[in-house]
Amino acid sequence: MDTLFVGLAGVVALSTPVVLATLGEILTERAGVINLALNGTILLSAMTGFAVAVNTDSLVLGFLAGALVGMVVALLVAFTSLSLGQSQVAVGFVLTLFTRDLAYFLGTPYMGRQGPRLPHWPIPVLKDLPILGPLFFQHDVLTYFSYLVIVGMVFWFFYTRPGLILRGLGEQPAAAYVRGARVRLLQYVYTAVGGALVGLAGPTYSLSVKAGWKGIISGLDGVGWIALALTIFGGWHPLRGALGAYLFGLLQWLSLVLQTHVKDVPTQVLQVAPFPIMILLLLFVNIGNTEWMQRTLAGLPPEIRHGVLRVLRALQVQPPAALGQIFTEE
């Protein structure tokens, strides 16, 4: 049982950067902006955060540098689309390739170097709670910060007037503008904040979860695409997105556990298995309205058909109606 708790606590820690990146993208897309540069941003911020921490011997400056990288990349996406009218998808895709290669190039001098690592900081009293204590309250500051971001975003989105305006930016920016919202400015602000959260995911890897910078063998390439998928999987809802990130972390942990028990399957297959599984789950979320699924359901007994329909409707998600559209204030 102790081994299980240790493993699940490791899942929480391993999931923290994915949680931060997913929440950052949810915030950005709720404001109507698509930032496809997540993958390269995480790599560049991981390298930058580690390099700054090594040169300054300051973890705080390392994390701030990572957040700044994420903010700058996100603002580039916002500026080229909102102000220059370029495609958010095209710009984001180009930026993710550029920042990825830039991270590998600039990070060469830091390959394999030792650097500071964020220490664990168990929370007094809470760490002694049965079950919950070992799972959630014996981690580092960034993990606790991710909890606050989840709760804070849920509260901001659904229980405050600014949150209502934020959702309006992605759904009906014209209506938000009529009600007095400064749409363009708010989109810049939320894109910058979302980008900063994505930027924090990088040094959370290089200064905590997977301490150090190892270039192309760091194992970070692809995490940004998973965060984008989890944004959709979570229905642009902070809590669902975070739960999806923890599910991905659980799949990664299970792949490690299975390596010691399943001898006939190559370890490479188990290592990459969480990625296609998440893609299949993403497809499952969106198959409810497909024609072939409707035909399949029509052939099932009524009791089974109604049960399957309830599950599919619960999983079905819709993107913000104005996502990716450029609103012009007139």
Summary of the structure (lengths in Angstrom):
residues: 330
radius of gyration: 20.7
end to end distance: 62.4
largest distance: 66.4
contacts: 1155
relative contact order: 0.18
helix: 73%
strand: 0%
